[in-house]
């Protein structure tokens, strides 16, 4: 199944996102310095961590990128093949939705139901 890996330079924001994701899915969520695409179903990255990645990326469809809303950063994401790009100003709930959508695209998760149990 894999895990959701949060690789962000702002440790407090990364931990807040990890906590929100942990409440929203049964997929394990962990904060990491360097993502491991072999064990991740989705990797959430900020622009700083994304900038350390060496192209070509092996699994750009698994990346949810949070970056500045400027032409240069958006072009880099587009050219790398990243499907999910959010602005640094987007609310955390929007980021959670993008991550859950990426998990669903990779076929690795079901969201938690309102009652706390998975719906079948």
N, C-alpha and C positions, 0 to 999 in steps of 0.2 A: 504494500500500500504506500509506503514512503511517509515522509514527514513534510510539514511546512517549515521552511527555514527562513528566519528573519535575519538578514544581514544588513544592518543599518549602523551608521557611524554614531548616531545619537542613541546611547544605551537606554535612556529613560523612555524615549519614544518607542524604541524597539520592544522594551519590556511591556509597555502599555498595549501595544499592538498584539504581542504574544498572548497577553491575558484576555483581550477581547476575542481573539481567534479561538483560544482554548474553550471559551464559553459558547462558541458558535459551531464547533465541529468536533467529531471524535478523532480526527487525524491528529497525531502528536505534533505539537508546535514547539520549536526551540529557537533560541537566539544563537547565532553563530558568527564568528569572525569571517570565515571563508566558507561559502556554500559548497556542499557536496552534491552535485547533480545526480550521482549514482543512487543516492538514498533519499532524494527530495522529490516530492510530487510537484511542489511549487516553492519558488524562492522569491522572497520579497526583498528588494534592494533599493537603496537610495542612490542618488547620482554619484556620490563619492565612491561607494563600493562597486557600482557598475563600471566606473572609469578604470578600475583595476583589472577588469576582465579582458582576456586576450581573444580577439576575434580570430577565426569564426567561432561563435558560441555553439556548443553542441545541442543545447535544448532551450532556445530562446522563447519557445512557447510556454515554458514553465516559469518565466520571469514575470513578476509584477514589479514594475519600476516606478518609483516615486522620485520625481526630478523637478528641476526648475522648468517653468513654462517659457522656454525660449527656443528659437529656431535651431540652434546648434545642438542642444541636448535632445530635442525631439527628432532631429535628423539622425543622430547617432543611434537612437532606439529603433527607428524605422529601418535603417540600413542593417542593423544587427538582427532584425526579424522579431523584435519584441512586440507581442500583441497587446499587452496590458500596460498602459502608461498613465500615471496619475500625476497631478500637480502637487507640489509640496503644501499648497494651501487647501487641498481637498480634506474634508473631515475624515476622521478615523473610521467612521461607519462606512464611508464610501470605499476606503481601502479594504475593509473587511469583505464587503460585497465583491470587489474585484478579485480578491484572493479566493473566495468560495467559488466564484465563477471559473477561475482558472483550475481549481481542483475538480470541478465537475467536468470541464473540458478534458482533463487528463483521466477521468474515470476513477478517481480515487476517494471520493468522499460523499457522504450524505450529511446534510445539515442536521443539527439536533432539532427535534420537534419542540414545540412550546411546552409540552408536558415533561420534557427531559428524556424522553425515550425516542428511539428511531422509529419512523413510520416505515412500514413494509409495503 
